[in-house]
Amino acid sequence: MNELVIMMIVFLVLLLINAPIAIVIGGSGIVWFLTTGDIPINIAVQRVIAQTQSISFLAVPFFIFAGNLMNRTGITPRLMKFSQVATRKMIGGTCQVSVLLSTLMGGVSGSAVADATMEARILGPSMTERGYPKGYSCAVLCLTSLITATIPPSLGLILYGFVGNVSIGRLFIAGLIPGILMCLALMGTVGWTSKKAGYDIPDESVKAPSAGELLTCAKECFFALIFPVLLILLIRFGLCTSTEAGAFAVMYALLCGTVIYHELNWDGFVQSLKDSVVDTGGIILIIAMSGIFSYALTVEKVPTVLGGVLLNLTDNPQIMMIMIILFLTVTGMVIDSNVNILLFTPLILPVLTEMGVDPVHFGIIMMTIVTMGCMTPPVGTACYSVCDIMGCPISEYVKYSIPFFAAVIGLDIVMVFIPDVILFLPNLIYG
């Protein structure tokens, strides 16, 4: 137990000095091996290698590469045009574009941070011209990107399925309704806050989009809209595994960029490849290092002790999930979302499963909360990136983001007490 205490102290110290998260996890795990004395250090090396030895894990680099390719195929401007037409009569129209675009981009980028930074560069200047305060614009750009946490192919859902041994196909299907509900909740929040503050009220001369206009725009971005559906169908009907679906996504992105839209050139392909190597390398290193940390926790029987403590607090699964949501909200403020998935899924999921909670139900809620950590100081990568692009103080962002955080957390609580919001589609399709 003393070794565990030392390991956690080293973990916190490395975290506080802002060491790279892979070093935080791996370094504290190595300290445990060095202080315990009973277990050979070469076991740590074995755990690093063993953590990445999974066919399912190959889906991660495939989907990262597919997302980077999709961003260079000409799909984004087409989705932007559709969003602008669909929202032009709404209060807070420019911000409503961000909400709808994030929903549509969820099936393309799969990354909240990538979505937020991309929209900040494209929509940010327009928001400033329309009179939105920079803090408000940053809040909308950041929080709407949270929709990508559940719309397939979400990278977080792939990692959760990999670590928790949960069907990725069921997770992908389960994320569709929550993603759409989050879109509606955030659109409602944008409309309410914009009307209250008088932001971007549409002129009476502006006409609502006709069905013909919407259909024409939808045809232009048809291949982007159909992408998540194709992934789900391929996995559900056993035509491919989640890993093979990742390979299909890469080929589909190449087809869209070269044959359909003719906008992916050689330079774009090479840059996508470079970006994917960097992104995949960072994630793989974190996953590999988590093998050392997880081994130490298992040997010290932390999952068993934690499970006993939690089960003694309450036997009500809904109350337990709300307590875990609060815990993950706090940890998300200081720990990267992918690390939260890798560290806490093996600890929390067995406890909830024992209480009768469906792992798919919890997975969707967990992804929303840990991804929200990207939007919260002091570590949130999305909020700092967007504020830097927009030239906005982080304090201004925090002030304007409160209603949006409240909408997201409120929706999560609804999903806790009404599991069918999440489980209806996977139960309908999978049985």
PyMOL commands that set and color helices and strands:
alter all, ss='L'
color gray80, all
select helices_A, chain A and resi 2-16+21-36+42-50+56-70+75-87+93-105+112-129+134-149+155-164+168-174+176-197+211-220+222-225+227-236+242-260+266-299+302-313+317-332+337-354+359-375+381-390+394-417+420-430
alter helices_A, ss='H'
color red, helices_A
deselect
rebuild
show_as cartoon
